[in-house]
Amino acid sequence: MLISLAVAVLVQGGTPSWIPPYNPSGPVVEVTVEGRGTFRITTDPKTSPKTVEHILSLVRNGFYDRQRVHRVEYWVTQWGAPASKDKPIDSDEVLGGGSGKQLPFEMSDVDFVRGIVGLASTGLQVGGDSQLFIIKQDRLYLWRSYAVVGKVTQGMDVVDRIQRGDRLTRMRVLSK
């Protein structure tokens, strides 16, 4: 029975029906990617207050502007290292770099399904810094493993088109 259910989910695609809806309502961040378009992330300060506060501060200070996306796989897209502006995309400074502020881990009950934005870190249940990732294909095994920043609420088609090395023209807070 369980195997049949798993096969049905894989064949049908999409998020399993038992996953509760997730509708964050915090400040909205607009991300513009050179040559690809714009997408919006609705943040969730209720789920990860320290993480979201830190990320919004970085956005307001232009930290992410002109950075490049350094990780793109079929299931995830990631950016957030300032060295990506001018260092080789596969250098250690880019892959492990950040703003220099280590945050405490904030656990949540949000499932890591398509569109969820999380804070990358050096391991499971470890606080991160500034590197953000977007889930493009459900990864339920990441549940309670990374802080949740929010969800892409507009432009997921843009996220799907992003390639490694693409440059973020600008990130800005639109509301609240």
N, C-alpha and C positions, 0 to 999 in steps of 0.2 A: 504493500500500500504506500509506504513512505517513498520507495523508489519510483513508483508510478507518479506520485505527486511531484517529485523532483524532476522527472523527465517531462511532465506536462508543463512545468514552469519554464524549463529550458527550451522546449519546442515552441511554446507560445511567445516567449520573450516577455519583456515588461516586468514590472514589479509585482511580486506575489500579492494577492488580494488580502492576505492577513496582515500586511504591513499597514500600520495606521497612517493616515494622512499627516503630513508635516507642513505647516504653514507659518513660518516665522514672520514676525511683524515689526522688526527693528528697522533702523536706518537702511536705506537702499544705496548700494555702491554701483556705480556705472564703470564698466571696464571697456576701453576701446583698444582693439588690437589692429595694428597696422595691416592694411590689406585684407582684413577678414570681417571687420564689423564691430558691433557693440553688443555687450550682454550686461544684464543686471543681476546683482546678488542682493537678496533681502537678508539682512543679518538677524541673528538671534541672541540678543544680549541676555535674555532670560535663561537660556541654556548654558552659555559660556560667557559670563559677564566680563571677566578679566581679559579673556582672549579677544572678544569683540571690541572692547574698549581700546586695547592695544592696536589691533588691526585698523580701526577707524582713525586712530591718531596717526598711524603711519600713512594712511591714504591721504589724510588732510595735509600732511607735511610733504607730499609728493614723493615719498619713499619708493613707490612702485613704478613711477613714471619712467619710461624708456628702458625698463628691464626687459629681458627676453625670457621666453618660456623655455625651460631647460629639460622638461620631461614630458613626453607624450607617448602614451601607450594606448592600446585599444580600450582600456578601462579607466584611464586617469590622465589628467593634464595638470602640470605643476609649475609654479613660478614663485619668486619671492627672494632671490639672492641679488643684492645690489651689484656684486661682481659681474653679473651677467650682462651688464651694460657694455663692458669693454673687454672682458676676459674670454678665453675660449669656452664655449658652452659646456664642455665636458671636464673642465678643470675642477679640482677639489674645492676651490674657493666658491665656485658656482654651485656645485652639488651640495655642499654642506654649509654655505654661507647664509647670513641673515643680518638682522639689525643689531645683534649683540645683546638682546634682552631675552633671557630665558624665562618663559612663563610657567606657572604651575599647571599641572594637568587638570583639566575640567571634564569630568565624565558626564555623559548624557545618555539618554535612552533613545536617541534618534538613530534610526537605521541608515546605513550607508548605501543609499540607493541613488539612481541616476539623478544628477543635479545637486547633490549635497556638496557643500564646500567645507573642507576640514583644514586643520592646521597640521602640517607635516612636522615630524619630530624624529628623533634618533631611534625610536622604538615604541612598542605598544605601551600605552598608559604613561607616557612621558610627555611633559609639557614641551611645546615648541617655541618658535620665535616669530618668524615672518613668512615662512614658505607656506603658500596656500595650495590646496589641490582640489580639483573638481572630479567627482565620480561620474564617469560616462556610462558605466555598466555596473549594475548592482553588485555590491561586495558586502553581503550581510555578515561575513566573518569579522569585519572591522568594527562591529558594534561594541561600544564602550571602550574603544581602543585609542581614539583620537578625539581631540576637542572639535566640536562642530561650530563653524563660523556662521553658517546659514545655508541658503539654497539659491541656485540660479532660478530666477522667476521670469526671466525674459531673455531670449537669445541663445537657448541651448544649441540651436543649429550652428551658431557662430563658434561655440566651444568645440563642437564636433569637427569643425574645419581647421582649427588651430594646429599648426605643425611646430615641431621642435625648432627653436631659433627665432620664431615670430616675436616681434617686439610689441610690448604694451605701450601705446602712445600715451595713455593717461588713465588713471583711476581717480574717481572723485565721488564724494558723498553727496547724494542728491537730496536727501530728506533727513529730518530730525537731527 
